[in-house]
Amino acid sequence: MSLYVIRRRSAWANAEELEAAAATSASIGDNDMPDRIRWIRSYVAAEPDGRLGTICISQARDAASIREHAERAGKPGEAIESIANSVVIRIDPEKGHHAT
């Protein structure tokens, strides 16, 4: 499986909608498609329109698996890029410890 980044802009009105979508997404990936997609992490973006978006990192067999997973989960899934490599300078800070 390869790594991909998926950008979902302004997909959710609030944190509750995002949490519900995340639960559905995790269930579908873990139970229905475990050999095709694996959710690694997501960053939640505060969008200019006041909604929430995400930048998700997933392992997947291919981009088609990501699109199918997104469709089954009822969320956007067209802005997909293959990750060639990663450079980690520092691990993600713990919640509440982001630099300003």
BABAGU-867374 format. One record per atom (N, C-alpha, C, O, CB): residue number from 1; z, x, y. Coordinates in Angstrom, 3 decimals, padded with zeros to 6 digits. Each point is the difference from the previous one (the first is absolute). Glycine has a CB too. Example, Ala and Ser with C-alpha at 12.3 -4.5 7.8 and 13.67 -1.06 7.14 Angstrom:
BEGIN
R num       up     east    north
R   1  007.800  013.190 -005.690
R   1  000.000 -000.890  001.190
R   1  000.000  000.900  001.200
R   1  000.665  001.036 -000.019
R   1  000.581 -002.928 -001.154
R   2 -001.966  001.542  002.223
R   2  000.060  000.820  001.190
R   2  000.730 -000.770  001.090
R   2  000.169  000.509  001.108
R   2 -002.314  000.675 -001.736
//
This chain:
BEGIN
R num       up     east    north
R   1  000.000  000.841 -001.181
R   1  000.000 -000.841  001.181
R   1  000.000  000.884  001.241
R   1  000.528  001.112 -000.008
R   1  000.689 -002.952 -001.233
R   2 -001.820  001.322  002.305
R   2 -000.095  000.719  001.272
R   2  000.889 -000.663  001.035
R   2  000.426 -001.143 -000.166
R   2 -002.776  001.857 -000.370
R   3  002.627  000.024  001.615
R   3  000.788 -000.546  001.106
R   3 -000.906 -000.633  001.046
R   3 -001.088  000.498  000.286
R   3  002.857  001.231 -000.690
R   4 -001.301 -002.832  000.965
R   4 -000.731 -000.707  001.047
R   4  000.966 -000.415  001.103
R   4  001.195 -000.182 -000.232
R   4 -002.897 -000.640 -001.447
R   5  001.154  000.676  002.888
R   5  000.738 -000.597  001.113
R   5 -000.700 -001.313  000.334
R   5 -001.227 -000.066  000.069
R   5  001.988  002.348  000.856
R   6  000.039 -003.321 -000.719
R   6 -000.530 -001.325  000.334
R   6  000.643 -000.424  001.318
R   6  001.226 -000.043  000.106
R   6 -001.583 -000.589 -002.575
R   7 -000.460  000.320  003.467
R   7  000.523 -000.435  001.300
R   7 -000.166 -001.498  000.107
R   7 -001.105 -000.528 -000.129
R   7  000.550  002.747  001.201
R   8  001.662 -002.898 -000.835
R   8 -000.016 -001.457  000.170
R   8  000.529 -000.306  001.393
R   8  001.208  000.050  000.235
R   8 -000.879 -000.472 -002.736
R   9 -001.226  000.107  003.422
R   9  000.378 -000.240  001.400
R   9  000.410 -001.457  000.226
R   9 -000.683 -000.930 -000.429
R   9 -000.892  002.754  001.139
R  10  002.703 -001.993 -000.029
R  10  000.467 -001.325  000.456
R  10 -000.043 -001.055 -001.097
R  10 -000.368 -001.146  000.261
R  10 -000.429  001.733  002.009
R  11  001.162 -000.223 -003.472
R  11 -000.108 -000.917 -001.135
R  11  001.166 -000.976 -000.119
R  11 -000.129 -001.038 -000.649
R  11 -001.147  002.800 -000.497
R  12  002.422 -001.440  001.768
R  12  001.185 -000.839 -000.175
R  12  000.641 -000.324  001.347
R  12  000.052  000.845  000.894
R  12  000.326  000.173 -003.158
R  13  000.108 -002.249  002.399
R  13  000.617 -000.456  001.245
R  13  001.382  000.595  000.208
R  13  000.423  000.214  001.136
R  13 -001.716 -002.317 -001.330
R  14  002.007  002.372 -000.912
R  14  001.378  000.472  000.124
R  14  000.430  000.700 -001.288
R  14 -000.752  000.056 -000.973
R  14  001.278 -001.934  002.584
R  15  000.688  002.407 -001.598
R  15  000.520  000.753 -001.142
R  15  000.131 -000.871 -001.250
R  15 -000.200  000.487 -001.113
R  15  001.421  000.990  002.711
R  16 -000.892 -002.741 -001.429
R  16  000.141 -000.887 -001.161
R  16 -001.330 -000.175 -000.727
R  16 -000.050  000.049 -001.229
R  16  001.922 -001.244  002.392
R  17 -002.945  000.993 -000.406
R  17 -001.329 -000.107 -000.619
R  17 -000.362  001.291 -000.726
R  17 -000.531 -000.031 -001.110
R  17 -000.177 -001.587  002.899
R  18  000.995  002.745 -001.159
R  18 -000.312  001.296 -000.601
R  18  000.804  000.209 -001.282
R  18 -000.549  000.470 -000.997
R  18  000.028  000.458  003.276
R  19  001.802 -001.265 -002.272
R  19  000.835  000.158 -001.193
R  19 -000.501 -000.857 -001.151
R  19 -000.016  000.451 -001.146
R  19  001.963  000.049  002.613
R  20 -002.360 -001.736 -001.175
R  20 -000.539 -000.875 -001.042
R  20 -001.296  000.575 -000.569
R  20 -000.209 -000.014 -001.213
R  20  001.260 -001.977  002.339
R  21 -001.915  002.493 -000.254
R  21 -001.256  000.605 -000.453
R  21  000.270  001.238 -000.845
R  21 -000.678  000.232 -001.000
R  21 -000.481 -001.106  003.045
R  22  002.151  001.671 -001.644
R  22  000.343  001.210 -000.751
R  22  000.501 -000.346 -001.397
R  22 -000.356  000.674 -000.966
R  22  000.916  000.487  003.114
R  23  000.255 -002.196 -002.265
R  23  000.516 -000.409 -001.310
R  23 -001.143 -000.451 -000.906
R  23 -000.045  000.363 -001.175
R  23  002.227 -001.045  002.235
R  24 -003.100 -000.106 -000.515
R  24 -001.154 -000.454 -000.780
R  24 -000.862  001.187 -000.408
R  24 -000.430  000.101 -001.149
R  24  000.455 -002.305  002.362
R  25 -000.272  003.091 -000.272
R  25 -000.826  001.171 -000.261
R  25  000.603  000.878 -001.095
R  25 -000.709  000.426 -000.913
R  25 -000.075 -000.495  003.286
R  26  002.065  000.337 -002.290
R  26  000.671  000.831 -001.004
R  26 -000.064 -000.650 -001.374
R  26 -000.254  000.680 -000.994
R  26  001.779  000.217  002.764
R  27 -001.302 -002.189 -001.838
R  27 -000.039 -000.709 -001.275
R  27 -001.379  000.068 -000.647
R  27 -000.115  000.282 -001.193
R  27  001.900 -001.801  002.036
R  28 -002.819  001.265 -000.067
R  28 -001.365  000.050 -000.535
R  28 -000.337  001.413 -000.474
R  28 -000.540  000.180 -001.091
R  28 -000.144 -002.058  002.631
R  29  001.004  002.874 -000.720
R  29 -000.298  001.376 -000.385
R  29  000.772  000.437 -001.234
R  29 -000.570  000.592 -000.916
R  29  000.102 -000.097  003.292
R  30  001.760 -000.784 -002.401
R  30  000.847  000.445 -001.112
R  30 -000.253 -000.763 -001.291
R  30  000.062  000.578 -001.085
R  30  001.637  000.050  002.753
R  31 -001.986 -001.932 -001.558
R  31 -000.105 -000.833 -001.196
R  31 -001.425 -000.269 -000.473
R  31 -000.253 -000.074 -001.202
R  31  002.346 -000.950  001.927
R  32 -003.022  000.880  000.214
R  32 -001.364 -000.392 -000.367
R  32 -001.005  001.152  000.010
R  32 -001.016 -000.059 -000.693
R  32  001.546 -002.162  001.615
R  33 -000.251  003.273 -000.136
R  33 -000.985  001.061  000.164
R  33  000.623  001.398 -000.088
R  33 -000.453  000.895  000.715
R  33 -000.878 -002.457  000.701
R  34  002.337  001.790 -002.249
R  34  000.706  001.291  000.020
R  34 -000.870  001.200 -000.357
R  34  000.319  001.126  000.384
R  34  001.705 -002.378 -000.972
R  35 -003.102  001.033 -000.129
R  35 -000.892  001.099 -000.365
R  35 -001.103  000.226  001.038
R  35 -000.827  000.898 -000.154
R  35  001.307 -001.395 -002.241
R  36 -000.489 -000.335  003.469
R  36 -001.065  000.101  001.002
R  36  000.488  000.304  001.403
R  36 -000.755  000.533  000.813
R  36 -000.509 -002.100 -002.189
R  37  002.537  001.232  001.681
R  37  000.493  000.222  001.353
R  37  001.506  000.212 -000.019
R  37  000.726 -000.628 -000.771
R  37 -002.596 -000.765  001.704
R  38  002.319  002.290 -000.070
R  38  001.424  000.299  000.118
R  38  000.328  000.203  001.477
R  38 -000.499  000.930  000.634
R  38  000.559  000.130 -002.953
R  39  000.780 -001.936  002.854
R  39  000.406  000.065  001.400
R  39  000.980  001.150  000.170
R  39  001.009  000.061 -000.701
R  39 -001.357 -002.554  000.999
R  40  000.065  003.402  000.622
R  40  000.856  001.158  000.240
R  40  000.950 -000.266  001.166
R  40  001.216  000.112 -000.153
R  40 -003.017  001.405 -000.735
R  41  001.252 -001.867  002.053
R  41  000.831 -000.292  001.167
R  41 -000.839 -000.687  001.054
R  41 -001.230  000.006 -000.049
R  41  002.707  001.969 -000.436
R  42 -000.776 -002.572  001.444
R  42 -000.670 -000.605  001.151
R  42  000.774  000.315  001.260
R  42  001.227  000.105 -000.003
R  42 -002.144 -001.946 -001.436
R  43  000.173  001.987  002.508
R  43  000.575  000.132  001.330
R  43 -000.319 -001.297  000.736
R  43 -001.142 -000.460 -000.017
R  43  000.899  003.027  000.049
R  44  001.236 -003.151  000.608
R  44 -000.200 -001.241  000.741
R  44 -000.300  000.353  001.452
R  44  000.736  000.755  000.635
R  44  000.816 -002.044 -002.191
R  45 -002.643  000.733  002.066
R  45 -000.435  000.269  001.369
R  45  000.257 -001.222  000.879
R  45 -000.350 -001.122 -000.366
R  45 -001.406  002.728 -000.482
R  46  002.366 -001.381  002.005
R  46  000.145 -001.048  001.009
R  46 -001.322 -000.050  000.765
R  46 -000.319  000.920  000.754
R  46  002.875 -000.597 -000.548
R  47 -003.314 -001.382 -000.398
R  47 -001.334 -000.105  000.585
R  47  000.068 -000.454  001.462
R  47  000.973 -000.642  000.398
R  47 -001.901  000.120 -002.676
R  48 -000.087  000.847  003.082
R  48 -000.009 -000.392  001.419
R  48  000.105 -001.509  000.219
R  48  000.487 -000.438  001.042
R  48 -001.853  002.453 -000.606
R  49  000.913 -002.816 -001.407
R  49  000.047 -001.458  000.157
R  49  001.351 -000.597 -000.415
R  49  000.160 -001.220 -000.013
R  49 -002.622  001.176 -000.388
R  50  003.440  000.910  000.058
R  50  001.322 -000.485 -000.384
R  50  000.163 -000.255 -001.485
R  50  001.105 -000.281 -000.463
R  50 -000.968 -000.709  002.683
R  51 -001.220  001.084 -002.969
R  51  000.057 -000.211 -001.441
R  51  000.310  001.318 -000.695
R  51  000.120  001.037  000.652
R  51 -001.758 -002.950 -000.480
R  52  001.768  001.873 -001.486
R  52  000.250  001.202 -000.784
R  52 -001.212  000.348 -000.836
R  52 -000.664 -000.876 -000.556
R  52  003.101  000.347  000.500
R  53 -002.714  001.808 -000.025
R  53 -001.050  000.514 -000.871
R  53  000.617  001.040 -000.912
R  53  001.181  000.321  000.129
R  53 -002.982 -000.761  001.603
R  54  001.013  000.966 -002.648
R  54  000.500  001.044 -000.889
R  54 -001.038  001.077 -000.218
R  54 -001.205 -000.226  000.110
R  54  002.663 -001.443 -001.226
R  55 -000.953  002.844  000.806
R  55 -000.799  001.117 -000.488
R  55  000.582  000.285 -001.377
R  55  001.123  000.494 -000.107
R  55 -001.658  000.508  002.463
R  56 -000.210 -001.306 -003.400
R  56  000.510  000.096 -001.370
R  56 -000.630  001.177 -000.732
R  56 -001.186  000.290  000.156
R  56  001.548 -002.769 -000.190
R  57  000.451  003.140 -000.759
R  57 -000.475  001.071 -000.868
R  57  000.121 -000.513 -001.428
R  57  001.075 -000.418 -000.430
R  57 -000.380  002.272  002.070
R  58 -001.788 -001.820 -002.360
R  58 -000.019 -000.476 -001.384
R  58 -000.798  000.956 -000.868
R  58 -000.917  000.675  000.468
R  58  001.124 -003.052  000.316
R  59  000.157  002.420 -002.048
R  59 -000.837  000.643 -001.006
R  59 -000.799 -001.117 -000.638
R  59  000.525 -001.080 -000.270
R  59  001.124  003.009 -000.164
R  60 -002.909 -001.665  000.197
R  60 -000.833 -001.022 -000.625
R  60 -001.118  000.653 -000.793
R  60 -000.391  001.140  000.251
R  60  000.931 -002.749  001.597
R  61 -001.038  000.852 -002.808
R  61 -001.143  000.460 -000.778
R  61 -001.207  000.186  000.901
R  61 -000.756  000.961 -000.139
R  61  001.641 -002.133 -001.891
R  62 -001.057  000.213  002.979
R  62 -001.131  000.042  000.924
R  62  000.245 -001.003  001.123
R  62  000.945 -000.787 -000.056
R  62 -002.533  001.484 -001.805
R  63  000.736 -000.663  002.875
R  63  000.142 -000.917  001.134
R  63 -000.164 -001.454 -000.433
R  63  000.611 -000.890  000.592
R  63 -001.471  002.683  000.927
R  64  000.056 -002.044 -002.528
R  64 -000.176 -001.372 -000.490
R  64  001.318 -000.566 -000.523
R  64  000.272 -001.189  000.167
R  64 -002.659  001.711 -000.752
R  65  003.199  000.313 -000.039
R  65  001.312 -000.456 -000.481
R  65  000.894 -000.387  001.165
R  65  000.754 -000.970 -000.091
R  65 -000.969  002.450 -001.918
R  66  000.139 -000.733  003.104
R  66  000.792 -000.327  001.187
R  66 -000.465 -001.324  000.589
R  66  000.818 -000.845  000.364
R  66 -000.457  003.292  000.102
R  67 -001.668 -002.626 -000.373
R  67 -000.533 -001.261  000.532
R  67  000.406 -001.188 -000.871
R  67  000.379 -001.048  000.522
R  67 -002.316  002.307  000.455
R  68  001.860 -001.105 -002.282
R  68  000.398 -001.086 -000.900
R  68  001.488 -000.307  000.154
R  68  000.386 -001.166  000.071
R  68 -002.195  001.839 -001.688
R  69  002.635  000.352  001.669
R  69  001.436 -000.193  000.173
R  69  000.284 -000.740  001.311
R  69  000.801 -000.935  000.023
R  69 -000.352  003.034 -001.357
R  70 -001.099 -001.684  002.416
R  70  000.201 -000.647  001.295
R  70 -000.412 -001.466 -000.056
R  70  000.703 -000.864  000.525
R  70 -001.082  003.060  000.622
R  71 -000.745 -002.477 -001.773
R  71 -000.470 -001.382 -000.118
R  71  000.994 -000.842 -000.796
R  71  000.318 -001.120  000.398
R  71 -002.699  001.918 -000.270
R  72  002.869 -000.272 -001.239
R  72  000.969 -000.726 -000.821
R  72  001.311 -000.224  000.742
R  72  000.666 -001.015 -000.202
R  72 -001.714  001.993 -001.836
R  73  001.420 -000.026  002.902
R  73  001.245 -000.101  000.762
R  73 -000.179 -000.784  001.301
R  73  000.980 -000.296  000.683
R  73 -000.270  002.471 -001.676
R  74 -001.954 -002.514  001.340
R  74 -000.264 -000.776  001.201
R  74  000.214  000.761  001.290
R  74  000.518 -000.540  000.977
R  74  000.120 -001.421 -002.261
R  75 -001.047  003.235  001.279
R  75  000.154  000.815  001.207
R  75 -001.266  000.795  000.246
R  75 -000.821  000.150 -000.905
R  75  003.301  000.000  000.538
R  76 -002.657  000.376  001.605
R  76 -001.195  000.793  000.299
R  76 -000.064  001.249 -000.879
R  76  001.032  000.556 -000.376
R  76 -000.988 -001.406  002.741
R  77 -001.237  001.278 -002.683
R  77 -000.147  001.189 -000.828
R  77 -001.357  000.651  000.094
R  77 -000.514  000.512 -000.994
R  77  002.142 -001.502 -000.507
R  78 -002.214  000.980  002.673
R  78 -001.331  000.585  000.158
R  78  000.010  001.365  000.679
R  78 -000.934  000.779 -000.190
R  78  000.056 -003.078  000.295
R  79  001.909  002.611  000.684
R  79  000.059  001.283  000.713
R  79  000.656  001.035 -000.909
R  79  001.198  000.266  000.098
R  79 -001.066 -001.435  002.164
R  80 -000.941  001.745 -003.148
R  80  000.490  000.905 -001.049
R  80 -000.656  001.367  000.170
R  80 -001.213  000.100  000.184
R  80  001.578 -002.043 -001.778
R  81  000.441  002.976  001.531
R  81 -000.513  001.373  000.059
R  81  000.594  000.802 -001.149
R  81  001.188 -000.125 -000.296
R  81 -001.449 -000.006  002.815
R  82 -000.546  000.937 -003.155
R  82  000.468  000.900 -001.045
R  82  000.728  001.175  000.645
R  82 -000.462  000.544  001.003
R  82 -001.448 -001.223 -002.529
R  83  003.029  001.063  000.964
R  83  000.766  001.143  000.514
R  83 -000.424  001.231 -000.781
R  83  000.118  000.043 -001.224
R  83  001.859 -001.512  001.886
R  84 -002.467  002.463  000.049
R  84 -000.463  001.235 -000.641
R  84  001.156  000.926 -000.332
R  84 -000.029  000.697 -001.014
R  84 -002.123 -000.901  002.244
R  85  003.175  000.214 -000.375
R  85  001.126  000.909 -000.181
R  85  001.099 -000.450  000.943
R  85 -000.241 -000.833  000.874
R  85 -001.265  002.776 -001.552
R  86  002.693 -001.414  000.520
R  86  001.074 -000.297  000.941
R  86  000.701  001.286  000.395
R  86  000.073  000.955 -000.773
R  86  000.230 -003.241 -000.226
R  87  000.205  002.288  002.205
R  87  000.777  001.112  000.520
R  87  001.324 -000.601  000.452
R  87  000.026 -000.811  000.925
R  87 -002.099  002.173 -000.196
R  88  003.161 -000.977 -001.364
R  88  001.313 -000.525  000.351
R  88  000.770  001.105  000.716
R  88  000.338  001.025 -000.592
R  88 -000.333 -002.634 -001.392
R  89  000.260  001.384  003.246
R  89  000.781  000.947  000.785
R  89  001.491 -000.336 -000.144
R  89  000.837  000.883 -000.190
R  89 -002.764 -000.576  001.833
R  90  002.225 -001.572 -001.550
R  90  001.364 -000.498 -000.175
R  90 -000.060 -001.312 -000.761
R  90 -000.976 -000.743  000.108
R  90  001.756  001.870  002.025
R  91  000.255 -001.413 -002.898
R  91  000.068 -001.298 -000.665
R  91  000.239 -001.072  001.056
R  91  000.452  000.304  001.103
R  91  000.434  000.745 -003.246
R  92 -001.183 -002.286  001.814
R  92  000.222 -001.092  000.947
R  92  001.477 -000.069  000.365
R  92  000.857  000.105 -000.878
R  92 -002.813 -001.386 -000.078
R  93  002.266  001.106  002.237
R  93  001.398 -000.155  000.382
R  93  000.559 -001.307 -000.548
R  93 -000.741 -000.954 -000.235
R  93  000.334  002.308  002.312
R  94  001.705 -001.386 -002.277
R  94  000.632 -001.229 -000.466
R  94 -000.089 -001.056  001.087
R  94 -000.114  000.321  001.183
R  94  001.675  000.984 -002.669
R  95 -001.509 -002.561  001.082
R  95 -000.062 -001.114  000.943
R  95  001.062  000.192  001.075
R  95  001.149  000.331 -000.293
R  95 -002.017 -001.881 -001.510
R  96  000.467  001.338  003.050
R  96  000.915  000.155  001.111
R  96  000.094  001.412  000.539
R  96  000.721  000.244  000.967
R  96  000.519 -002.106 -001.909
R  97 -001.966  002.814  000.323
R  97  000.046  001.382  000.434
R  97 -001.368  000.507  000.458
R  97 -000.303  001.187 -000.124
R  97  002.196 -000.824 -001.450
R  98 -002.709 -001.263  002.099
R  98 -001.333  000.407  000.475
R  98  000.113  000.712  001.336
R  98  000.825 -000.358  000.841
R  98 -001.876 -001.577 -002.050
R  99  000.235  002.920  001.390
R  99 -000.029  000.723  001.277
R  99 -000.588 -000.895  001.080
R  99 -000.831 -000.863 -000.282
R  99  000.600  003.073 -000.920
R 100  000.654 -002.006  002.407
R 100 -000.538 -000.791  001.120
R 100 -000.893  000.834  000.861
R 100 -000.543 -000.495  000.988
R 100  002.555 -000.926 -001.005
//
